[in-house]
């Protein structure tokens, strides 16, 4: 599946559940929450656990958790892009142009 197919799949999946219609500021809150969960997953990967009262997961378990959390961030980003009719291809190309212009 390419990124455009995935973007369309997320749109359909979220639309079917009425998740896409949430106020954009609620969606931004979800994105911030998921970003925090990415930070927590990275911390668990780096030190082996999140808190002293938690059992340490294996590297593979922690990596799987990070992968899931990155997916949650991506899902929220896609919903935001879809709200404003921006394809991820456009996002990738604009970011590439911006970096190439700044640092080339």
Secondary structure, 3 states (H helix, E strand, C coil): CCHHHHHHHHHHHHHHCCCCCCCHHHHHHHHHHHHHHHHHHHHHHHHCCCCCCCCCCCHHHHHHHHHHHHHHHHHHHHHHHHHCCCCHHHHHHHHHHHHHHHHC
